[in-house]
Amino acid sequence: MRVFICWIHIICAIPITGYLYSPFQVLPDYAPLTRFVFFPIMLLSGLWMWKGHLVRRMISKQPA
C-alpha cells in the first residue's frame, strides 16, 4: 500500500513541476487542473505517508 501511495505522490508531482517551469503563456491551459486535482492529491498522499500510521491507529482504537 505504501509503495502505491508513493507512486501516486510522484506521478502527481510531475504536472506540478511542469506548471512551475512552463512558459507563462501555457499556464492558463492547465492551471485549474494542477491547482484543484494534482496538488491536493499530492498533498494528501504526502500527509498519509508521513502521518498515516497515526490515523490508522486512531481508527482502529475506536471504542465499540
DRENLO-388219 format. One line per field, with one value per atom (N, C-alpha, C): residue number from 0; chain; atom name; y, x, z; residue in one letter. Coordinates in steps of 0.02 Angstrom, whole numbers. Last residue first. Layout:
BEGIN
pos c(NUM;...)
unit c(A;...)
site c(CA;...)
Y c(Y;...)
X c(X;...)
Z c(Z;...)
code c(A;...)
END
This chain:
BEGIN
pos c(63;63;63;62;62;62;61;61;61;60;60;60;59;59;59;58;58;58;57;57;57;56;56;56;55;55;55;54;54;54;53;53;53;52;52;52;51;51;51;50;50;50;49;49;49;48;48;48;47;47;47;46;46;46;45;45;45;44;44;44;43;43;43;42;42;42;41;41;41;40;40;40;39;39;39;38;38;38;37;37;37;36;36;36;35;35;35;34;34;34;33;33;33;32;32;32;31;31;31;30;30;30;29;29;29;28;28;28;27;27;27;26;26;26;25;25;25;24;24;24;23;23;23;22;22;22;21;21;21;20;20;20;19;19;19;18;18;18;17;17;17;16;16;16;15;15;15;14;14;14;13;13;13;12;12;12;11;11;11;10;10;10;9;9;9;8;8;8;7;7;7;6;6;6;5;5;5;4;4;4;3;3;3;2;2;2;1;1;1;0;0;0)
unit c(A;A;A;A;A;A;A;A;A;A;A;A;A;A;A;A;A;A;A;A;A;A;A;A;A;A;A;A;A;A;A;A;A;A;A;A;A;A;A;A;A;A;A;A;A;A;A;A;A;A;A;A;A;A;A;A;A;A;A;A;A;A;A;A;A;A;A;A;A;A;A;A;A;A;A;A;A;A;A;A;A;A;A;A;A;A;A;A;A;A;A;A;A;A;A;A;A;A;A;A;A;A;A;A;A;A;A;A;A;A;A;A;A;A;A;A;A;A;A;A;A;A;A;A;A;A;A;A;A;A;A;A;A;A;A;A;A;A;A;A;A;A;A;A;A;A;A;A;A;A;A;A;A;A;A;A;A;A;A;A;A;A;A;A;A;A;A;A;A;A;A;A;A;A;A;A;A;A;A;A;A;A;A;A;A;A;A;A;A;A;A;A)
site c(N;CA;C;N;CA;C;N;CA;C;N;CA;C;N;CA;C;N;CA;C;N;CA;C;N;CA;C;N;CA;C;N;CA;C;N;CA;C;N;CA;C;N;CA;C;N;CA;C;N;CA;C;N;CA;C;N;CA;C;N;CA;C;N;CA;C;N;CA;C;N;CA;C;N;CA;C;N;CA;C;N;CA;C;N;CA;C;N;CA;C;N;CA;C;N;CA;C;N;CA;C;N;CA;C;N;CA;C;N;CA;C;N;CA;C;N;CA;C;N;CA;C;N;CA;C;N;CA;C;N;CA;C;N;CA;C;N;CA;C;N;CA;C;N;CA;C;N;CA;C;N;CA;C;N;CA;C;N;CA;C;N;CA;C;N;CA;C;N;CA;C;N;CA;C;N;CA;C;N;CA;C;N;CA;C;N;CA;C;N;CA;C;N;CA;C;N;CA;C;N;CA;C;N;CA;C;N;CA;C;N;CA;C;N;CA;C;N;CA;C;N;CA;C)
Y c(26;-1;22;151;107;87;143;173;125;100;100;135;119;51;48;257;224;156;281;313;279;206;189;219;275;205;183;396;394;323;357;383;382;318;268;292;435;386;334;537;526;476;520;548;528;469;434;458;565;496;456;680;677;606;637;652;651;627;567;578;761;709;645;823;844;789;760;754;772;800;729;719;942;911;836;949;972;943;892;862;884;973;900;874;1111;1080;1004;1149;1177;1135;1078;1070;1093;1123;1052;1040;1262;1236;1162;1262;1287;1261;1230;1175;1198;1354;1293;1238;1458;1455;1390;1428;1417;1414;1463;1400;1385;1582;1582;1518;1560;1594;1589;1394;1465;1495;1294;1304;1379;1263;1279;1291;1237;1286;1308;1138;1202;1255;1034;1065;1132;1009;1032;1064;963;1023;1052;845;904;968;771;786;845;741;795;815;632;697;755;534;548;615;535;552;571;494;557;580;369;420;489;306;316;368;305;340;354;223;293;334;102;129;204;84;93;124;62;121;136;-60;0;63)
X c(-805;-865;-928;-681;-721;-786;-549;-614;-653;-427;-439;-503;-421;-427;-441;-407;-467;-476;-280;-339;-404;-200;-202;-264;-219;-241;-246;-160;-231;-257;-28;-67;-141;10;11;-28;9;-45;-48;101;64;8;169;202;167;80;144;179;-20;-34;31;44;23;9;58;117;100;-76;-34;29;-117;-146;-105;-33;-32;-59;-73;-3;2;-207;-191;-120;-192;-223;-209;-119;-90;-125;-209;-144;-114;-332;-330;-262;-319;-375;-376;-200;-217;-269;-205;-148;-166;-325;-315;-258;-299;-352;-343;-184;-180;-235;-177;-186;-178;-185;-212;-224;-118;-191;-221;22;-4;-80;75;37;9;144;88;46;252;194;134;323;318;252;349;324;323;384;437;413;265;313;364;204;169;219;296;284;249;275;341;335;145;159;226;157;122;134;237;262;224;166;216;241;89;55;104;189;154;118;223;272;239;101;133;182;85;35;64;197;194;142;157;218;219;47;37;98;114;61;51;194;226;176;97;141;174;41;0;44)
Z c(1044;1012;1046;1025;1068;1033;908;925;970;861;934;954;724;750;824;710;684;716;765;795;773;678;749;783;558;563;636;597;577;583;617;673;658;489;542;603;415;406;460;411;473;467;284;342;407;192;202;265;207;225;235;159;229;252;25;66;140;-12;-13;28;2;44;45;-96;-27;19;-214;-191;-118;-217;-214;-189;-226;-167;-161;-354;-291;-230;-450;-437;-370;-433;-436;-413;-426;-392;-394;-494;-428;-391;-615;-570;-500;-669;-657;-608;-681;-636;-619;-774;-706;-660;-908;-860;-787;-977;-1006;-954;-913;-907;-934;-951;-884;-880;-1073;-1070;-1000;-1052;-1099;-1094;-968;-941;-987;-983;-1003;-980;-834;-902;-919;-704;-751;-823;-634;-608;-660;-712;-700;-677;-699;-765;-759;-564;-587;-656;-573;-534;-553;-649;-678;-638;-549;-617;-649;-436;-432;-501;-465;-459;-454;-462;-525;-522;-325;-376;-442;-267;-247;-301;-324;-336;-321;-267;-339;-358;-132;-151;-227;-138;-120;-139;-171;-215;-201;-59;-125;-174;39;43;-24;0;0;0)
code c(A;A;A;P;P;P;Q;Q;Q;K;K;K;S;S;S;I;I;I;M;M;M;R;R;R;R;R;R;V;V;V;L;L;L;H;H;H;G;G;G;K;K;K;W;W;W;M;M;M;W;W;W;L;L;L;G;G;G;S;S;S;L;L;L;L;L;L;M;M;M;I;I;I;P;P;P;F;F;F;F;F;F;V;V;V;F;F;F;R;R;R;T;T;T;L;L;L;P;P;P;A;A;A;Y;Y;Y;D;D;D;P;P;P;L;L;L;V;V;V;Q;Q;Q;F;F;F;P;P;P;S;S;S;Y;Y;Y;L;L;L;Y;Y;Y;G;G;G;T;T;T;I;I;I;P;P;P;I;I;I;A;A;A;C;C;C;I;I;I;I;I;I;H;H;H;I;I;I;W;W;W;C;C;C;I;I;I;F;F;F;V;V;V;R;R;R;M;M;M)
END
